[in-house]
Amino acid sequence: MGGMTDQMDKYQVFRELHQRTGAFVIPNPWDAGSARILAALGYEALATTSAGLAFSIGQQDSAARISREAVLQNAQDIVNATNLPVSADLENGFGADPASCAMTISLASETGLVGDSIEDATGDDSNPIFDFSLAVERVAAAAEEARKHPFMLTARAENFLHGKHDLNDTIMRLQAFEKAGADVLYAPGLPDIAAIRTVCAAVTRPVNVVMGLSGPVFTVSELEQAGVKRISVGGSFARAALGGLMRAAREVKDHGTFTYAKEALSSSDAETYIFNPPQK
């Protein structure tokens, strides 16, 4: 029963973060080690990243390439790495039908996760976004399952990531997802702070915004003033780490020098953060 109590505690912490005044940042580790570093730095909750996982295992970031089992195993590694609440990127729920979304939520809760995101992207380039009514049914089924567990459901409207720059349709979807029972709403790729402000004003549930991708860059305080509650970083921390690797490897290959080591995390810091994180 201890595991469930622990999960319930994490769920309560996670809910309270969304009810607190102001915005909070939920960074996206890609494995247990990066999760421990982020926890040691004082972040209060973590989210997984399908892109970061894909990069680390040499795969393309798509539900077709990485199985639900692999995604949930990675999420469980991250859950077990720290005592923080963890929300998972569960792509499109690993199935077009509402029952698949519900099953994904049930399996996710079993890993100790206390939240997730389900998106309305199909994974099919010729028809990238689920039809409105099916998209809403999928969220409703996921929300019904989520209510059986200590679990917060984030519903994502993906229009702007798939060339459909239609703010009205995006808001209509988010409002319908809210009515269908989603706890958090999320429309990645919004074009500017005005669009973000409009989305936040159009719904009553907390809104997640992702930073660190291409496009406009806003500060935490700018996003907070626009009404954003939660800020994630998607695969961008994983890409920042890969950027450091690329710079080091290029330096050695192109110049035969090793100055990159000055910027690297020291062995003792790595040990401290990953194996013996300082207590907050």
C-alpha positions as a printed NumPy array, in Angstrom:
array([[  0.   ,   0.   ,   0.   ],
       [  3.039,   2.256,   0.548],
       [  3.473,   2.789,  -3.19 ],
       [ -0.092,   4.033,  -3.57 ],
       [  0.234,   6.377,  -0.584],
       [  3.441,   7.738,  -2.071],
       [  1.681,   8.22 ,  -5.412],
       [ -1.237,   9.94 ,  -3.671],
       [  1.183,  12.298,  -1.898],
       [  2.867,  13.161,  -5.2  ],
       [ -0.538,  13.715,  -6.805],
       [ -1.533,  16.138,  -4.032],
       [  1.739,  18.053,  -4.469],
       [  1.159,  18.159,  -8.235],
       [ -2.439,  19.408,  -7.859],
       [ -1.317,  22.092,  -5.415],
       [  1.329,  23.362,  -7.836],
       [ -1.47 ,  23.987, -10.358],
       [ -3.592,  25.78 ,  -7.735],
       [ -0.794,  27.986,  -6.422],
       [ -0.531,  31.631,  -7.453],
       [  1.769,  32.263, -10.395],
       [  3.466,  29.942, -12.866],
       [  5.81 ,  27.008, -12.273],
       [  8.332,  25.373, -14.586],
       [  8.114,  21.616, -15.12 ],
       [ 11.336,  20.561, -16.879],
       [ 11.601,  17.443, -19.04 ],
       [ 14.338,  14.945, -18.131],
       [ 14.903,  12.026, -20.502],
       [ 16.31 ,   9.449, -18.067],
       [ 16.887,   8.788, -14.366],
       [ 20.194,  10.687, -14.233],
       [ 18.834,  13.877, -15.789],
       [ 15.769,  13.589, -13.504],
       [ 18.01 ,  13.482, -10.412],
       [ 20.004,  16.517, -11.54 ],
       [ 16.801,  18.533, -12.086],
       [ 15.421,  17.447,  -8.698],
       [ 18.701,  18.418,  -7.005],
       [ 18.47 ,  21.87 ,  -8.611],
       [ 15.157,  22.427,  -6.844],
       [ 12.485,  21.857,  -9.495],
       [  9.213,  20.759,  -7.899],
       [  7.81 ,  18.412, -10.566],
       [  9.072,  16.668, -13.698],
       [  7.629,  15.698, -17.07 ],
       [  8.909,  13.156, -19.551],
       [  9.783,  13.968, -23.156],
       [  9.116,  11.629, -26.062],
       [ 11.69 ,  13.55 , -28.119],
       [ 14.369,  13.323, -25.418],
       [ 13.726,   9.588, -25.04 ],
       [ 13.856,   9.112, -28.825],
       [ 17.206,  10.939, -29.113],
       [ 18.71 ,   8.873, -26.29 ],
       [ 17.795,   5.535, -27.916],
       [ 18.575,   6.541, -31.509],
       [ 14.958,   6.606, -32.691],
       [ 12.639,   9.06 , -34.411],
       [ 10.216,  10.868, -32.108],
       [  6.959,   9.203, -33.061],
       [  4.404,   6.908, -31.454],
       [  4.859,   4.588, -34.437],
       [  8.589,   4.163, -33.676],
       [  8.549,   3.887, -29.88 ],
       [  6.113,   1.509, -28.204],
       [  3.822,   2.413, -25.343],
       [  5.747,  -0.151, -23.27 ],
       [  9.085,   1.609, -23.936],
       [  7.605,   5.047, -23.183],
       [  6.098,   3.825, -19.902],
       [  9.324,   2.052, -18.901],
       [ 11.25 ,   5.301, -19.408],
       [  8.561,   7.155, -17.411],
       [  8.833,   4.603, -14.598],
       [ 12.632,   5.049, -14.485],
       [ 12.075,   8.797, -14.088],
       [  9.317,   8.293, -11.466],
       [ 11.596,   6.031,  -9.419],
       [ 14.616,   8.347,  -9.682],
       [ 13.269,  11.094,  -7.387],
       [ 10.477,  11.829,  -4.923],
       [  8.918,  14.438,  -7.244],
       [  5.578,  14.135,  -9.047],
       [  6.032,  13.124, -12.7  ],
       [  3.718,  13.717, -15.668],
       [  4.308,  11.799, -18.906],
       [  4.182,  12.774, -22.559],
       [  1.926,   9.976, -23.848],
       [  1.701,  11.312, -27.408],
       [ -1.702,  10.514, -28.934],
       [ -2.591,   7.843, -26.375],
       [ -1.156,   5.044, -28.539],
       [ -4.353,   4.428, -30.478],
       [ -6.979,   6.338, -32.385],
       [ -9.958,   5.01 , -30.448],
       [-11.066,   6.421, -27.079],
       [-10.61 ,   3.   , -25.389],
       [ -6.886,   3.041, -26.269],
       [ -6.496,   6.431, -24.569],
       [ -8.261,   5.134, -21.445],
       [ -6.058,   2.019, -21.378],
       [ -2.938,   4.172, -21.721],
       [ -4.02 ,   6.255, -18.695],
       [ -4.637,   3.093, -16.644],
       [ -1.194,   1.664, -17.522],
       [  0.443,   5.047, -16.866],
       [ -1.033,   5.257, -13.381],
       [  0.356,   1.797, -12.576],
       [  3.91 ,   3.111, -13.126],
       [  3.487,   5.744, -10.391],
       [  2.915,   8.644, -12.784],
       [  0.491,  11.284, -11.489],
       [ -0.257,  12.966, -14.805],
       [  0.114,  12.837, -18.542],
       [ -0.671,  14.593, -21.781],
       [ -2.789,  13.181, -24.607],
       [ -2.714,  15.03 , -27.931],
       [ -5.155,  15.264, -30.841],
       [ -2.47 ,  14.587, -33.487],
       [ -3.054,  11.427, -35.517],
       [  0.531,  10.73 , -36.569],
       [ -0.724,  10.622, -40.18 ],
       [  0.75 ,  13.419, -42.315],
       [ -2.131,  13.332, -44.793],
       [ -4.671,  13.883, -41.988],
       [ -2.648,  15.192, -39.03 ],
       [ -5.384,  16.214, -36.546],
       [ -8.23 ,  14.047, -35.261],
       [-11.709,  15.121, -36.252],
       [-13.201,  17.397, -33.591],
       [-15.821,  14.996, -32.207],
       [-13.395,  12.044, -32.032],
       [-10.752,  14.273, -30.41 ],
       [-13.256,  15.212, -27.691],
       [-14.404,  11.596, -27.2  ],
       [-10.779,  10.549, -26.734],
       [-10.243,  13.181, -24.019],
       [-13.535,  12.226, -22.347],
       [-12.509,   8.55 , -22.187],
       [ -9.063,   9.478, -20.849],
       [-10.598,  11.818, -18.252],
       [-13.067,   9.176, -17.084],
       [-10.172,   6.749, -16.523],
       [ -7.973,   9.446, -14.93 ],
       [-10.656,  10.105, -12.291],
       [-10.249,   6.504, -11.046],
       [ -6.613,   7.224, -10.111],
       [ -4.505,   9.941,  -8.449],
       [ -3.915,  11.423, -11.891],
       [ -4.094,  14.778, -13.729],
       [ -4.934,  14.688, -17.442],
       [ -3.466,  17.288, -19.787],
       [ -5.214,  17.579, -23.17 ],
       [ -3.175,  18.96 , -26.068],
       [ -4.512,  20.672, -29.203],
       [ -1.787,  20.252, -31.824],
       [ -3.04 ,  22.469, -34.681],
       [ -0.112,  24.886, -34.626],
       [  2.501,  22.113, -34.781],
       [  0.896,  20.73 , -37.939],
       [  0.492,  23.83 , -40.098],
       [ -3.108,  24.521, -39.065],
       [ -2.727,  28.059, -37.71 ],
       [ -6.331,  28.403, -36.597],
       [ -6.589,  29.964, -33.147],
       [-10.405,  29.794, -33.077],
       [-10.462,  26.052, -33.781],
       [ -7.676,  25.518, -31.232],
       [ -9.635,  27.392, -28.546],
       [-12.846,  25.55 , -29.46 ],
       [-10.986,  22.271, -28.972],
       [ -9.444,  23.324, -25.648],
       [-12.829,  24.489, -24.342],
       [-14.38 ,  21.162, -25.379],
       [-11.479,  19.258, -23.755],
       [-12.108,  21.211, -20.552],
       [-15.811,  20.265, -20.619],
       [-14.791,  16.654, -21.315],
       [-12.84 ,  16.596, -18.044],
       [ -9.221,  17.546, -18.812],
       [ -7.389,  19.004, -15.796],
       [ -4.796,  21.005, -17.775],
       [ -4.948,  22.442, -21.309],
       [ -2.08 ,  22.791, -23.739],
       [ -1.709,  24.112, -27.293],
       [  1.974,  23.908, -28.281],
       [  3.36 ,  26.28 , -30.902],
       [  1.143,  29.337, -30.299],
       [  2.596,  32.19 , -32.384],
       [  2.872,  35.04 , -29.88 ],
       [  2.118,  36.232, -26.374],
       [ -1.247,  37.663, -27.494],
       [ -2.37 ,  34.204, -28.648],
       [ -1.173,  32.709, -25.362],
       [ -3.083,  35.371, -23.418],
       [ -6.218,  34.702, -25.519],
       [ -6.028,  30.964, -24.868],
       [ -5.535,  31.45 , -21.106],
       [ -8.529,  33.807, -20.959],
       [-10.741,  31.417, -22.966],
       [-10.537,  28.503, -20.502],
       [-10.802,  28.125, -16.734],
       [ -8.361,  25.224, -16.237],
       [ -4.584,  25.725, -15.918],
       [ -2.724,  26.179, -19.214],
       [  0.664,  24.63 , -20.053],
       [  2.998,  26.372, -22.507],
       [  6.23 ,  24.894, -23.885],
       [  9.4  ,  26.973, -24.21 ],
       [ 12.788,  26.129, -25.708],
       [ 11.422,  25.112, -29.113],
       [ 11.818,  27.229, -32.233],
       [  9.742,  30.402, -32.418],
       [  9.26 ,  33.236, -29.95 ],
       [ 10.948,  33.124, -26.546],
       [  9.27 ,  34.571, -23.457],
       [ 10.376,  34.738, -19.841],
       [  8.64 ,  32.961, -16.991],
       [  7.315,  36.297, -15.731],
       [  5.957,  37.289, -19.179],
       [  4.156,  33.955, -19.447],
       [  2.877,  34.264, -15.887],
       [  1.455,  37.716, -16.666],
       [ -0.288,  36.247, -19.729],
       [ -2.079,  33.769, -17.459],
       [  0.064,  30.654, -17.983],
       [  0.207,  28.253, -15.038],
       [  2.752,  25.638, -16.136],
       [  5.81 ,  25.919, -18.411],
       [  7.5  ,  22.835, -19.854],
       [ 10.607,  22.61 , -22.055],
       [  9.82 ,  19.565, -24.228],
       [ 12.925,  18.014, -25.75 ],
       [ 14.941,  21.229, -25.49 ],
       [ 16.959,  20.289, -22.362],
       [ 17.844,  16.99 , -24.049],
       [ 18.865,  18.927, -27.184],
       [ 20.909,  21.338, -25.033],
       [ 22.793,  18.34 , -23.61 ],
       [ 23.309,  16.963, -27.133],
       [ 24.537,  20.415, -28.182],
       [ 27.242,  20.185, -25.496],
       [ 28.204,  16.721, -26.737],
       [ 28.353,  17.943, -30.342],
       [ 30.563,  20.936, -29.459],
       [ 32.968,  18.703, -27.497],
       [ 33.128,  16.032, -30.196],
       [ 33.629,  18.589, -32.988],
       [ 36.406,  20.335, -31.085],
       [ 38.357,  17.092, -30.698],
       [ 37.678,  15.964, -34.28 ],
       [ 38.352,  19.32 , -35.982],
       [ 41.03 ,  20.864, -33.736],
       [ 42.528,  18.044, -31.673],
       [ 41.985,  20.061, -28.48 ],
       [ 40.055,  19.264, -25.292],
       [ 39.101,  22.654, -23.859],
       [ 35.448,  21.53 , -23.69 ],
       [ 36.315,  19.774, -20.416],
       [ 36.353,  23.18 , -18.645],
       [ 32.598,  23.522, -19.314],
       [ 31.746,  19.936, -18.418],
       [ 30.105,  18.943, -15.146],
       [ 32.91 ,  17.798, -12.825],
       [ 32.982,  14.175, -11.676],
       [ 32.351,  15.22 ,  -8.093],
       [ 29.371,  17.413,  -9.089],
       [ 27.955,  14.6  , -11.208],
       [ 28.335,  12.25 ,  -8.242],
       [ 26.712,  14.767,  -5.903],
       [ 23.744,  15.585,  -8.112],
       [ 23.057,  12.119,  -9.461],
       [ 23.933,   9.819,  -6.551],
       [ 23.669,  11.985,  -3.466],
       [ 21.483,  14.971,  -4.317],
       [ 21.637,  17.849,  -1.828],
       [ 18.542,  18.026,   0.34 ],
       [ 16.314,  21.009,  -0.308]])
